[in-house]
Amino acid sequence: MPTSSTTLDNCSKRGRTYALRFRAYGRREYVTLGTAQEGWTPQQAEVELENVLADVRRGIWRPPISTVVEPRPEPTFHEFASEWLEGIRPELRPRTAEDYQWSLTHHLLPFFHRHQLGQITIEEVDRYRHAKVREGTLAPATVNKTLTRLAQILEVAVEYGHLSANPARGRRRRLRTSTPQRAWLEPEQVQPLLDAVVRGHRGGGTSPDLRTRALLATGICAGLRIGELLALRWRDVDLAAGRLTVGESKTEAGVRRVDLWPELRDELATYRMDDTPPRPAAFVFATSSGKPDTRHNVAKRLRRGGCPVARRT
């Protein structure tokens, strides 16, 4: 006796669609009957199933032209997003891949991991946004960043035919953000700031922490990101010419030359003379073993010294 069932597909844009699922001659078959608008009912579908199975038992049933391959089960967001990230990871810079992974594992997947793609509607996207606001752990701009990542993933789902439209696209899905007022430091303000911060590293004493001073001065005066600071090598620093080269950046546009303020050149020169002359390939802000320092260690030292450091959760 062949196994069989009738299928009611509620996802059709034309309304309820009826189909038959059964085995015939050792193969799994899936035959679409029609929609409720065309007159099909559950009772008619059951009768048609019995007729088809009777023909299969007599060996006279042949697949009709309307036979289609049973659609592949719709993936969950967890499955689709994970496959998407692994597919594009070789194209991403390590820091960008880390950022994408953070958005997924810490925020998007905890909320959407059980959703099938078709269940992610505009309403669900808004529910996610409201949930993040209630948590209060992310700034509006960071919430928007995760929504941008969600829209990026769902755009591929649209291209693959899993969705008819992208529910995460559009400004109305984003939180309002205020443009921060930028505060500029004048050169003469840098040294008092460094003095105030680094004293905390020596128990309030007056002996400066040259490494921390140099790192802070470079970040403040040269405008380097933390990743750019930790990737900086001495061959990138030309104290005689008064400039440094950012060779490793998050984006191609970030690769640049930076002119050094006299105050920063003095700090780097003092820091460089404090130890054995470094090799050109050595990291400027290396650990005691010569390896590049980590963001976590740097942030911990800066907080201990009284310098506020932004932290993502």
C-alpha positions as CSV (number, residue, x, y, z in Angstrom):
1,M,0.0,0.0,0.0
2,P,1.7,3.3,-1.1
3,T,2.0,5.9,1.6
4,S,0.0,9.0,0.8
5,S,-1.4,12.3,2.0
6,T,-3.2,15.4,0.7
7,T,-1.4,18.7,1.1
8,L,-3.0,22.1,1.8
9,D,-0.7,24.9,0.8
10,N,-1.7,28.1,2.5
11,C,1.2,30.2,1.1
12,S,-0.2,30.5,-2.4
13,K,-0.9,34.0,-3.6
14,R,-4.0,32.7,-5.3
15,G,-5.5,31.3,-2.0
16,R,-5.6,27.7,-0.7
17,T,-3.9,25.3,-3.1
18,Y,-4.5,21.5,-2.9
19,A,-1.9,18.9,-3.9
20,L,-1.3,15.1,-3.5
21,R,1.8,13.6,-2.0
22,F,2.3,9.8,-2.5
23,R,4.7,7.1,-3.7
24,A,4.3,5.4,-7.0
25,Y,6.6,2.8,-8.5
26,G,9.3,3.4,-5.9
27,R,9.4,7.2,-6.4
28,R,8.0,10.0,-4.4
29,E,5.4,12.1,-6.4
30,Y,3.9,15.5,-5.7
31,V,0.9,16.5,-7.9
32,T,-0.7,19.9,-7.8
33,L,-4.5,19.7,-8.1
34,G,-5.6,23.4,-8.0
35,T,-6.9,26.2,-5.8
36,A,-10.0,26.7,-3.8
37,Q,-10.9,29.5,-6.3
38,E,-10.9,26.8,-9.0
39,G,-13.4,24.7,-7.0
40,W,-11.2,22.3,-5.1
41,T,-12.2,21.3,-1.6
42,P,-10.6,18.9,1.0
43,Q,-13.2,16.3,0.2
44,Q,-12.6,16.4,-3.6
45,A,-8.8,16.2,-2.9
46,E,-9.3,13.0,-0.8
47,V,-11.4,11.4,-3.6
48,E,-8.8,12.3,-6.2
49,L,-6.1,10.8,-3.9
50,E,-8.1,7.5,-3.7
51,N,-8.5,7.4,-7.5
52,V,-4.8,8.0,-8.1
53,L,-3.8,5.3,-5.5
54,A,-6.1,2.8,-7.2
55,D,-4.5,3.5,-10.6
56,V,-1.1,3.1,-9.0
57,R,-2.1,-0.3,-7.6
58,R,-3.3,-1.4,-11.1
59,G,-0.1,-0.1,-12.7
60,I,-2.0,2.3,-15.0
61,W,-1.2,5.6,-13.4
62,R,1.1,7.9,-15.3
63,P,2.4,11.3,-14.1
64,P,0.3,14.1,-15.5
65,I,1.9,17.1,-17.2
66,S,1.1,19.1,-14.1
67,T,3.4,17.0,-11.9
68,V,5.9,19.2,-10.3
69,V,9.0,18.6,-8.1
70,E,8.0,19.0,-4.5
71,P,9.3,22.3,-3.3
72,R,12.3,22.3,-1.0
73,P,11.4,23.1,2.6
74,E,11.7,26.8,3.4
75,P,14.9,27.4,5.4
76,T,14.9,29.0,8.7
77,F,16.6,32.4,9.2
78,H,19.3,30.6,11.2
79,E,20.1,28.2,8.4
80,F,20.0,30.8,5.6
81,A,21.9,33.5,7.5
82,S,24.7,31.1,8.5
83,E,25.1,29.8,5.0
84,W,25.1,33.4,3.7
85,L,27.9,34.4,6.0
86,E,30.0,31.4,5.3
87,G,29.6,32.0,1.6
88,I,30.8,35.6,1.7
89,R,33.4,35.3,4.5
90,P,36.3,34.7,2.1
91,E,35.5,38.1,0.4
92,L,35.5,40.0,3.7
93,R,38.3,41.6,5.6
94,P,38.8,39.9,9.0
95,R,37.5,42.9,10.9
96,T,34.4,43.1,8.7
97,A,33.7,39.4,9.1
98,E,34.0,39.8,12.8
99,D,31.5,42.6,12.8
100,Y,29.0,40.6,10.7
101,Q,29.4,37.6,13.0
102,W,28.7,39.9,16.0
103,S,25.5,41.3,14.6
104,L,24.2,37.8,13.9
105,T,25.2,35.8,17.0
106,H,24.5,38.5,19.6
107,H,21.4,40.1,18.2
108,L,19.7,38.8,15.0
109,L,19.9,35.1,15.6
110,P,18.6,35.2,19.2
111,F,15.4,36.9,17.9
112,F,14.9,35.4,14.5
113,H,16.6,32.0,14.7
114,R,13.3,30.0,14.8
115,H,11.6,32.1,12.1
116,Q,11.3,30.6,8.6
117,L,12.2,33.3,6.0
118,G,8.5,33.7,5.1
119,Q,7.6,34.5,8.7
120,I,9.9,37.5,8.8
121,T,7.4,40.3,8.0
122,I,7.6,44.1,8.4
123,E,5.7,43.6,11.6
124,E,8.4,41.1,12.9
125,V,11.2,43.5,11.9
126,D,9.5,46.3,13.9
127,R,9.1,43.9,16.8
128,Y,12.8,43.2,16.8
129,R,13.6,47.0,16.7
130,H,11.2,47.7,19.6
131,A,12.8,44.8,21.6
132,K,16.3,46.3,21.1
133,V,15.1,49.7,22.3
134,R,13.5,48.1,25.4
135,E,16.8,46.3,26.2
136,G,18.6,49.6,26.2
137,T,22.0,48.1,25.6
138,L,22.7,49.4,22.1
139,A,22.8,52.9,20.8
140,P,20.2,53.7,18.0
141,A,23.0,53.8,15.4
142,T,24.1,50.3,16.4
143,V,20.6,48.9,16.3
144,N,20.3,50.4,12.8
145,K,23.6,48.6,12.0
146,T,22.1,45.2,12.8
147,L,18.9,46.1,10.8
148,T,21.1,46.9,7.8
149,R,22.7,43.5,8.2
150,L,19.3,41.9,8.3
151,A,18.2,43.7,5.2
152,Q,21.4,42.6,3.5
153,I,20.6,39.0,4.2
154,L,17.0,39.2,3.3
155,E,17.8,40.9,0.0
156,V,19.6,37.7,-1.0
157,A,16.6,35.7,0.1
158,V,14.5,37.8,-2.3
159,E,16.9,37.1,-5.1
160,Y,16.7,33.4,-4.4
161,G,12.9,33.5,-4.6
162,H,12.3,32.8,-0.9
163,L,10.7,36.2,-0.4
164,S,8.7,38.5,-2.7
165,A,10.0,41.6,-1.0
166,N,12.5,42.7,1.6
167,P,10.7,43.5,4.9
168,A,13.8,45.1,6.5
169,R,14.4,47.6,3.7
170,G,13.6,51.3,4.1
171,R,14.1,54.2,6.5
172,R,10.9,53.5,8.4
173,R,12.4,50.3,9.8
174,R,15.3,52.4,11.3
175,L,15.6,54.3,14.5
176,R,16.1,58.0,14.5
177,T,19.7,59.0,15.3
178,S,20.9,62.5,16.3
179,T,24.0,63.9,14.7
180,P,26.6,64.2,17.5
181,Q,28.3,67.5,18.0
182,R,32.0,67.0,17.2
183,A,34.4,68.4,19.7
184,W,37.9,69.3,18.4
185,L,41.1,69.3,20.5
186,E,43.7,71.9,19.9
187,P,47.3,70.8,20.0
188,E,48.0,72.5,23.3
189,Q,45.1,70.5,24.9
190,V,46.5,67.1,24.1
191,Q,49.4,67.0,26.6
192,P,47.2,67.9,29.7
193,L,44.7,65.2,28.6
194,L,47.4,62.6,28.3
195,D,48.9,63.6,31.7
196,A,45.4,63.3,33.3
197,V,44.8,59.8,31.9
198,V,48.1,58.0,32.3
199,R,48.7,58.9,35.9
200,G,46.0,56.4,36.8
201,H,48.3,53.6,35.5
202,R,50.9,54.4,38.1
203,G,48.7,54.7,41.1
204,G,48.3,58.4,40.8
205,G,52.1,59.0,40.6
206,T,53.8,61.3,38.2
207,S,55.9,58.7,36.3
208,P,54.3,58.5,32.8
209,D,53.4,55.2,31.1
210,L,55.1,55.9,27.8
211,R,53.4,53.2,25.9
212,T,50.0,54.2,26.9
213,R,50.8,57.9,26.3
214,A,52.1,57.1,22.8
215,L,49.1,54.9,22.0
216,L,46.6,57.6,23.2
217,A,48.5,60.4,21.5
218,T,48.5,58.5,18.2
219,G,44.8,57.7,18.4
220,I,43.9,61.3,19.3
221,C,46.2,63.3,17.1
222,A,46.3,61.0,14.1
223,G,42.7,59.9,14.2
224,L,43.5,56.1,14.0
225,R,41.0,53.5,14.8
226,I,41.9,50.9,17.5
227,G,42.5,48.2,14.8
228,E,44.7,50.6,12.8
229,L,46.7,51.5,16.0
230,L,47.4,47.8,16.9
231,A,48.4,47.0,13.3
232,L,50.8,50.0,13.0
233,R,54.5,49.0,12.5
234,W,57.6,51.1,13.0
235,R,58.3,51.0,9.3
236,D,55.0,52.9,8.8
237,V,56.2,55.8,11.1
238,D,58.6,58.3,9.5
239,L,59.5,60.6,12.4
240,A,62.0,62.6,10.3
241,A,59.4,63.5,7.7
242,G,56.7,63.9,10.3
243,R,54.2,61.4,8.9
244,L,52.9,57.9,9.3
245,T,51.2,55.5,6.8
246,V,48.1,53.5,7.6
247,G,48.6,50.4,5.6
248,E,46.0,48.1,7.3
249,S,42.5,49.6,7.6
250,K,38.9,48.4,7.7
251,T,38.3,49.8,4.2
252,E,40.4,50.5,1.2
253,A,39.6,54.2,1.7
254,G,41.2,54.0,5.1
255,V,44.7,53.3,3.7
256,R,46.2,56.8,3.9
257,R,49.1,59.0,5.0
258,V,48.8,61.1,8.1
259,D,50.9,64.2,8.9
260,L,52.1,64.2,12.5
261,W,51.5,67.0,14.9
262,P,54.8,68.1,16.6
263,E,53.3,67.0,19.9
264,L,52.6,63.5,18.5
265,R,56.1,63.3,17.0
266,D,57.6,64.1,20.3
267,E,55.6,61.5,22.1
268,L,56.5,58.8,19.6
269,A,60.2,59.7,19.6
270,T,60.3,59.6,23.4
271,Y,58.5,56.2,23.4
272,R,60.9,54.8,20.8
273,M,64.0,55.8,22.7
274,D,62.7,54.2,25.9
275,D,63.6,50.7,24.7
276,T,65.9,48.9,22.4
277,P,65.7,50.4,18.9
278,P,62.9,48.3,17.3
279,R,63.1,46.5,14.0
280,P,61.2,48.1,11.2
281,A,58.7,45.3,11.0
282,A,58.0,45.4,14.7
283,F,54.6,46.5,15.9
284,V,54.6,50.0,17.5
285,F,52.3,48.9,20.3
286,A,53.3,45.3,20.7
287,T,53.1,43.1,23.7
288,S,56.2,42.0,25.7
289,S,56.4,39.0,23.3
290,G,56.4,41.2,20.3
291,K,52.9,40.3,19.1
292,P,50.2,42.8,18.4
293,D,48.1,43.7,21.4
294,T,44.4,43.0,21.6
295,R,41.5,45.4,21.7
296,H,40.4,43.8,25.0
297,N,43.7,44.4,26.7
298,V,44.0,48.0,25.4
299,A,40.4,48.8,26.5
300,K,41.0,47.4,29.9
301,R,44.2,49.4,30.5
302,L,42.5,52.6,29.3
303,R,39.5,52.1,31.6
304,R,41.9,51.5,34.5
305,G,43.5,54.7,33.7
306,G,40.2,56.7,33.7
307,C,39.8,56.9,30.0
308,P,36.2,56.1,28.9
309,V,36.1,53.5,26.1
310,A,32.9,52.6,24.1
311,R,31.9,49.0,24.4
312,R,29.5,47.0,22.4
313,T,27.3,44.4,24.0
